[in-house]
Amino acid sequence: MVSKDITIGELLSLDMGCAPILMSAGMHCIGCPASQMETIEEAAFVHGLDPDELLEELNAYLDGAKPEDDEEK
């Protein structure tokens, strides 16, 4: 689970699959060196986004991306 204070660089190091989520939210400059040190909260503010909604989407993706135990249903 990630929080508002994780930087874009840390997030992308954790899972590059987060990039399309950021891009679809309008953060097209995720490759910019300056954005790598920007927190999710700061980036959301700059782009006029609700950081909580963005985090909800990122964490939903990350929760689904984790390998799960094989369970029989």
N, C-alpha and C positions, 0 to 999 in steps of 0.2 A: 504494500500500500504506500502510495506516495502522498506527500503533503505539499502545501503551497510554497514551502521554502526550498524545495528541490530545484536546482537549476536546470535549464533546458539541456545543457551539456551532460549533467548527471543522468537526467531522464533518458536521453538518447543512448548513453553508455549502458544503461540498465537494459533497455529494449528498444532497438531501432524501429520496431513495429509501432511505436508511439508517434513516429513522424507523420504518417498519414492523418492521424487524429488532429495533430497540431496544424497541419496544412489545411485540412477541411474546416478548421475553426478560423482560418484567415491568417495564420502565422506562417507566411511564405518565406520568412527570412531566417528560418531555423538553422541554416548553414552559416549565417553571418557570425564572425568571431565574437562580436559584442553580445549576441543573443545567447551564446554558450554560457555566459556568466549571469544571465538574467534568470530570476526565479519564475516559476509558473505564475505566481501572483502578480509580479511586475509585468510580465509579458501579457497576461490577461488584461491588466489595467491599460497598457499601451494600446491594445487592440480593441478596447471597449467590450471585453467579455467578462462574464461572471466566473471568477476563478473556481468557485465551488462546483458549478456545472461542468467546467472543463475537467476538474479533478475527478468528478463522478464518472465521466466517460473514460478517462485514462485508467482509473482504478478498476472499472468494469472490464476493460480490455486486459489489463495486467492480471486480474483474477482469472480470466478465461485462458490466458496464455500459459499459466503455470501448468506443469504436468500434473495430472491427477492420478490417484491410485486406480488401478483397474478394479472396478466393482461390477458385480453381476447385478442386473436389474430385473 
